[in-house]
């Protein structure tokens, strides 16, 4: 048993990881955050200043932290700097040996035309880690399955409507066929794989996992069966996606309240290209699914089943 610090462990992926670590009882888990959450936390929360490497180092040493798991939202330079400071602090902290970079979701594409800004921010962390003696990794889980069950499933993740808008029985499928295989991962399953991977004697520089595989056509078929409604389906061509354009779905208007419309289009169009080019598909070979067959995962049908009668 070691002490695991989940950075940003009071929201989204972080809170899910904390719950899983507490349930496993394999390690002692604490949380690092900018402030104490109003709603409380399943683990002790320690307030840290991500701009102060010395304070971060002192906290890691005082709490005897062996493993740091970062769940910082790596969307801007401020977040990138915070994680870089965490790496520097972990490298200086004598009890700290392992570091999980915040690179949840799909692996960063190599082709420049497929990349989005947060790919660069995340890779800055990896470059910093390569210069340390820390053992480190990142988890790639393709597309979060939670998006297709919200708000009717248990999840802390922020809603994002991509390709299939179940609430409004509409879809805008990336590409021309909808037959590309996509890997979907429920955050609760991801957390199980993270807990399992903490017990491995040696880490790879990247771990891959998923809950289930399906095509967009299969997702729509299941959604239609579950809701009892026929979906209005459009297809966004590769050319359209390359122009950073997507067909607007009814639920997108709620995203514009906190993400400008052009950025939503740019982000979702890249996600679309990732599904078309296979970047959203996780191979079973070499995955954590293969290493830990005892981890039972959630199917697409089970999550979409939450929409029955709705």
C-alpha positions in Angstrom: 0.0 0.0 0.0 1.3 3.5 -1.0 -0.1 7.0 -0.8 -1.7 8.1 -4.0 -2.4 11.8 -4.6 -5.1 12.6 -7.1 -4.6 16.1 -8.4 -7.9 17.7 -9.3 -9.7 14.8 -7.5 -12.9 16.7 -6.8 -14.3 16.8 -10.3 -14.9 14.8 -13.5 -12.3 12.0 -14.0 -10.5 12.8 -10.7 -13.5 12.2 -8.5 -14.2 8.9 -10.2 -10.7 7.8 -9.6 -10.9 8.8 -5.9 -14.1 6.7 -5.5 -12.4 3.7 -7.1 -9.3 4.0 -5.0 -11.2 4.3 -1.8 -13.4 1.3 -2.8 -10.4 -0.9 -3.6 -8.7 -0.2 -0.2 -5.4 -1.1 -1.9 -3.8 2.3 -1.4 -4.2 5.4 0.7 -5.7 8.2 -1.4 -5.6 11.9 -0.9 -6.6 14.8 -3.1 -4.8 17.9 -4.2 -6.9 20.9 -5.2 -7.0 24.7 -5.4 -9.6 24.9 -2.7 -11.7 22.7 -0.4 -14.9 21.7 -2.2 -18.2 22.8 -0.8 -19.8 19.4 -1.3 -17.0 17.6 0.5 -14.8 14.8 -0.8 -14.5 11.0 -0.4 -10.8 11.6 0.5 -8.8 14.2 2.5 -8.3 17.4 0.4 -5.1 19.4 0.7 -5.1 22.9 -0.8 -2.0 23.5 -3.0 -0.6 26.4 -5.1 0.2 25.0 -8.5 2.5 28.1 -9.1 4.7 27.2 -6.1 7.0 24.3 -6.8 8.5 24.4 -3.3 5.1 24.2 -1.6 4.1 21.4 -3.9 7.3 19.5 -3.1 6.9 20.0 0.7 3.3 18.8 0.5 4.3 15.6 -1.4 7.0 14.9 1.1 5.0 15.6 4.2 2.2 13.4 2.9 4.6 10.7 1.8 3.1 10.6 -1.6 4.4 7.7 -3.8 2.2 8.2 -6.9 0.8 11.4 -8.4 -2.2 11.1 -10.7 -3.0 14.3 -12.5 -6.5 15.0 -13.8 -6.0 18.6 -14.5 -8.0 19.8 -17.5 -5.2 20.4 -20.0 -6.9 22.9 -22.2 -4.7 26.1 -21.8 -1.2 27.4 -20.9 -2.2 27.9 -17.3 -3.1 24.2 -16.9 0.0 23.2 -18.7 2.2 25.2 -16.4 0.4 23.8 -13.3 1.1 20.2 -14.5 4.7 21.1 -15.4 5.2 22.4 -11.8 3.7 19.2 -10.5 6.3 17.2 -12.5 9.1 19.4 -11.1 7.8 19.0 -7.6 7.4 15.2 -7.9 10.9 14.9 -9.3 12.3 16.8 -6.2 10.2 14.9 -3.7 12.1 11.9 -2.2 9.1 9.6 -1.6 7.5 10.3 -5.0 8.3 7.6 -7.6 5.5 7.5 -10.1 3.5 10.1 -12.1 0.3 9.7 -14.2 0.0 12.6 -16.8 -3.4 14.0 -17.5 -3.8 12.6 -21.0 -7.2 11.0 -20.6 -9.2 10.3 -23.8 -7.7 9.5 -27.2 -4.0 9.4 -27.9 -2.6 12.6 -29.5 -2.4 12.2 -33.3 0.9 12.6 -35.0 -0.5 14.3 -38.1 -0.6 18.0 -37.6 -3.9 18.5 -39.4 -5.6 16.2 -36.9 -4.3 17.9 -33.8 -6.0 20.3 -31.4 -4.3 22.7 -28.9 -4.6 20.5 -25.9 -2.4 17.9 -27.6 0.5 20.3 -27.4 -0.1 21.1 -23.8 -0.2 17.5 -22.8 2.9 16.7 -24.7 4.8 19.4 -22.8 4.2 17.3 -19.7 5.6 14.2 -21.3 8.7 16.0 -22.4 9.2 17.2 -18.9 8.7 13.7 -17.5 11.3 12.3 -19.8 13.9 14.5 -18.2 13.2 13.1 -14.7 13.9 9.9 -12.9 10.2 9.3 -12.3 8.4 6.3 -13.6 5.4 7.7 -15.5 2.5 6.8 -17.8 -0.7 8.1 -19.3 -4.1 6.4 -20.0 -5.7 6.4 -23.4 -9.4 5.4 -23.3 -10.7 6.8 -26.7 -14.2 8.3 -26.3 -16.0 8.6 -22.9 -19.1 6.4 -23.0 -20.6 8.5 -20.2 -21.6 11.2 -22.8 -24.2 8.8 -24.3 -25.9 8.0 -21.0 -26.0 11.4 -19.4 -28.0 12.6 -17.5 -29.5 9.2 -16.7 -26.3 7.4 -15.5 -24.0 7.8 -12.6 -21.1 10.0 -13.7 -19.2 13.1 -12.7 -18.2 14.0 -16.2 -19.2 17.2 -17.9 -21.8 16.6 -20.7 -20.6 16.7 -24.3 -22.8 15.9 -27.2 -20.8 14.5 -30.1 -22.2 12.8 -33.2 -25.4 11.4 -31.5 -27.8 13.6 -29.7 -30.0 11.1 -28.0 -32.2 13.6 -26.2 -33.3 15.1 -29.5 -33.2 11.9 -31.6 -30.8 13.3 -34.1 -27.3 12.5 -35.2 -24.5 13.9 -37.4 -22.2 11.0 -38.2 -18.6 11.8 -39.1 -17.6 10.5 -42.5 -19.7 8.8 -45.2 -20.6 5.4 -43.8 -20.8 5.3 -40.0 -19.1 1.9 -40.1 -15.8 2.8 -38.4 -15.2 1.0 -35.1 -15.0 3.2 -32.1 -13.9 2.4 -28.5 -16.0 3.8 -25.7 -15.0 3.9 -22.1 -17.2 4.5 -19.1 -15.3 6.5 -16.5 -16.1 4.0 -13.8 -14.4 1.3 -15.9 -11.5 3.5 -16.6 -11.0 4.0 -12.8 -11.0 0.2 -12.3 -8.2 -0.1 -14.9 -6.2 2.7 -13.2 -6.4 1.0 -9.9 -5.3 -2.3 -11.4 -2.4 -0.6 -13.3 -1.1 0.9 -10.0 -0.2 -2.7 -9.0 1.9 -3.4 -12.0 5.6 -3.7 -11.1 6.6 -1.8 -14.3 4.7 0.8 -16.2 4.6 1.4 -19.9 4.7 5.0 -21.1 1.1 4.7 -22.2 -1.7 2.3 -21.1 -4.8 1.7 -23.3 -8.2 0.5 -22.2 -11.9 0.6 -23.2 -15.3 -0.6 -22.1 -16.9 -1.6 -25.4 -16.5 -1.2 -29.2 -19.3 -0.1 -31.6 -19.8 1.7 -34.9 -21.9 4.9 -35.1 -24.5 2.9 -37.0 -24.7 0.4 -34.1 -25.0 3.2 -31.6 -27.9 4.8 -33.5 -29.6 1.4 -33.9 -29.4 0.7 -30.1 -30.5 4.3 -29.3 -33.5 3.9 -31.7 -34.4 0.5 -30.1 -34.1 1.9 -26.6 -36.0 5.1 -27.1 -38.5 3.7 -29.6 -37.9 6.6 -31.9 -36.5 6.9 -35.4 -33.4 9.2 -35.4 -32.9 12.0 -38.0 -29.4 11.2 -39.3 -27.0 13.4 -41.3 -23.4 12.6 -42.4 -20.5 15.1 -42.2 -18.1 14.5 -45.0 -14.4 14.4 -44.3 -14.0 17.6 -46.4 -16.5 19.3 -44.1 -14.7 18.1 -41.0 -11.4 19.3 -42.4 -12.9 22.8 -42.6 -13.6 22.6 -38.9 -17.3 22.3 -39.5 -19.9 20.0 -38.1 -23.7 19.7 -38.4 -25.1 21.6 -35.5 -27.1 19.3 -33.2 -29.9 20.7 -30.9 -27.9 20.1 -27.7 -24.9 22.0 -29.0 -26.5 25.3 -28.1 -26.0 24.5 -24.4 -22.3 24.1 -25.0 -22.0 27.6 -26.4 -22.7 29.0 -22.9 -19.2 28.1 -21.9 -17.4 27.2 -25.1 -17.6 29.6 -28.1 -19.4 28.1 -31.1 -16.3 28.2 -33.4 -14.3 26.3 -30.8 -17.0 23.7 -30.5 -17.0 23.2 -34.2 -13.2 22.9 -34.3 -13.1 20.4 -31.4 -15.9 18.2 -32.6 -14.7 18.2 -36.2 -11.3 16.9 -35.0 -13.1 14.2 -32.9 -15.0 13.3 -36.1 -11.8 13.0 -38.0 -10.3 10.9 -35.2 -13.2 8.4 -35.5 -12.9 8.2 -39.3 -9.2 7.6 -39.2 -9.3 5.0 -36.5 -7.7 7.1 -33.7 -10.7 6.4 -31.5 -10.3 2.7 -31.7 -8.3 0.9 -29.0 -6.9 -2.5 -30.0 -7.4 -5.3 -27.4 -3.8 -6.5 -28.1 -1.5 -5.1 -25.4 -4.4 -3.2 -23.7 -5.2 -3.3 -20.0 -8.3 -5.3 -21.0 -6.0 -8.1 -22.1 -3.9 -7.8 -19.0 -6.8 -7.6 -16.6 -9.6 -9.8 -18.0 -11.2 -9.9 -14.5 -12.2 -6.3 -14.9 -15.8 -6.4 -16.0 -16.6 -3.5 -18.3 -19.9 -1.7 -19.3 -21.4 -2.2 -22.7 -22.7 0.6 -25.0 -26.1 -1.1 -24.9 -26.1 -1.0 -21.0 -25.4 2.8 -21.0 -27.9 3.6 -23.7 -30.4 1.5 -21.9 -30.7 4.4 -19.4 -32.7 6.2 -22.1 -35.4 3.5 -22.1 -38.8 5.2 -22.2 -37.3 8.7 -22.5 
